[in-house]
Amino acid sequence: MLPKKHRLSKHAEVAKTTARGRSFFSQSFILKSLALPKTEFAKFTVIVSTKAVKTAVARNRLKRVIRQAIHPHIKQIKSGQYAIIIKRSAATITSKDLAVEVVEALTKSKLLKV
């Protein structure tokens, strides 16, 4: 689980990030990033709609997998607000593959300081 200071929880912040954020497309998700000068931490939210995944159990599993993949790299990620929007194809791949895809997407979008 991500620490509270690294969670993007307010509805207004999530809406602002999804509307004005820079998009990076992956096979299983869309990464929206918004660099704000006031933020000192990387803040994340994971969005899984019922249109993408029907059962609540599967939606929550995908959220946990994504957060668990981000957690070890949280200090190397540039500060800003990030929204990860899950696509339908994420439900069919394994947890390991999804975690690897998240780290690769952060690296390719130059958000993860290596």
C-alpha positions, 0 to 999 in steps of 0.5 A, a space after each residue: 500500500 502506498 503511504 498517504 502522502 503518495 496517494 491522489 485522493 481528492 476528486 478535484 485533483 484526480 479530475 485535473 490530472 486526467 483532464 490536463 495531464 500528459 498521456 502515455 499509452 501502454 497496452 494495458 493502461 493509460 498513464 496521465 501525468 501532471 507536473 505541478 511546481 507545488 508538489 514535493 512528492 509523486 502522488 498516484 491514483 489507479 482508476 479501474 472502471 466497471 466497463 473495463 472489469 466487471 467484478 469488484 474483486 478483479 478491479 481491486 486486485 488490479 489496483 493492488 498489483 499496480 500500487 505494489 509495482 509502484 511502491 519500491 520505486 516511489 522515491 525515484 519517481 519525479 514529483 507530480 500527480 499521476 493517474 493510471 487508467 486501466 484498460 480491458 486488456 489488463 484483466 487478461 494478463 498476469 500480475 507479474 507482466 502488469 507490474 513489469 509493464 508499469 515500471 517500463 511505462 514509467 521508465 519510457 515516459 522519463 518519469 522514473 529517475 534511473 
